Amino acid sequence: MRLLWFALIWAAIALPHRLSAGAADTCYYVDPAGVDLAALLGPPPAGQDEIDTLLKLQENRSYDDLSRIAEEVTLNTGVFRDVLGGWFNPQNVPQTELLLDRAEHDLRTVAAAGKDLWHRPRPPMVDTRIQPAIGLPKAPPYPSIHAAVGACWSLILAELLPGKSQELLHRGGQIGSDRSLAGVEFPSDVAAGEKLGNYLACRFLEHPGFRADFQRAQKELEAWLPAGPTGAR
């Protein structure tokens, strides 16, 4: 795989992680027991320190922001259609959809353990001046699952579609930052989620099942798109 992941791989190797002999039955590409979240992320900071940032974001939310935030509440790969176009859908690229769905499943499983570990309250629970733009999720926000999925998905897609890598990575980051814009997650929740998403993308590379699924998605996209600036080659 291309140079885009090499720097991330070296960063991941430098971080503490435990790899067990076999993958957990609950995940496709990573053993959750082999991810040391406490060492990787550390505890969240005091939420009060980030309230001013959230209040400024809240003050400047636009109609377009609110529309995009609402569309991102339930995550699906359609969030990248504004970058890739309407052709990018499960019917046209089922192997790519499968790859991203499995990555999301593993991300959610690992992130849920972090939420249970720290039980951080969401911003409106810390300061009532924060008015969320969407319904307040019940689960704790640290680390952000939206940010983790956005970071990981966009990294995978950027490798599959290098002609759109910058736009894809920007869109993936926006999925996370929109959670702070919505007032439902602190910026540090988002940063932790992005770190986790990047880290797990590198851990996925160690799994032969991920590499096989990636190659199938790559062939599928190469068949769908012609070579060129927006193509998969």
Disulfide bonds with the S-S distance in Angstrom:
none
